Amino acid sequence: MLGFMKALIRVLRVALLHLIHNIYPSLSLPKRAVIVAPHPDDEVIGCGGLIQALVERGTPPHVIILTGGEGSHRGCCDISAEELITGRHNLTIKAAETMGLPLSHIHCLQYPDGGVALEHPETERLAALLQELKPDAIFVPHHGEGWSDHLKAAEIVKALIGMFNENEDEDSKQEQRDLTKHYTLNSKQKRSASLNSKPELYSYCVWMWYYNVWDFRMKDAFLLRLSEKQHRIKQKAIEQYVTPLAPCGKPWSGVLPKSFLKATRWDKELYFLVR
């Protein structure tokens, strides 16, 4: 009974949030966008409509997937991490093809699933990639995602683009120092990794819908309203991630909660400008 009530509350909360956020202004499409996804499938669940909108405009985004998603079967079976990474990468390719995203715009890093951290050596690769791509907008997971990899992904990007400048208050400066205190790049590498201009930072929603989060900063909220075609294609791309089964008989992406999957059926996407 308790489990049923929790699931019901989650469904009602999502319905209420969808209704409330329906009034917010439309997201302006950036010219050069980068989507940072902690795991394979986050880019589609959170930004599948945005990806299509940018593809249709002729400026497809770059998607950086930080991990291989090998933690999806932790405690489930004896499938090797290498096999899980390969299996989930194949799903990424199929989902990208469905949305019309060029495969050359997908970049897969090698942070460990469950171990995304600023001090990991892959941060240097991420920094170099952002420098090369020179985005004017970067999309990271929402601060209410509830998963460490999602929260760390946003923190790393904030640190790399220097979110906190000289005009920030002391709390913000201290947060920046905390983010970068274990960063291992030397001065030359840091200079080469810095961006020529400061991109706008937006957060997108994946697991935020599942957790009891109410801190939304509504004044910074924007909606992307999907066309019927975009919505249909996004749902197909999500299915390509959550339906195929691994050798153990469970989905490659793991068994996802029904209330979570229901929240992904919305025909809009919610974004927040991070100031």
Summary of the structure (lengths in Angstrom):
residues: 275
radius of gyration: 18.3
end to end distance: 41.8
largest distance: 58.5
contacts: 870
relative contact order: 0.19
helix: 48%
strand: 15%
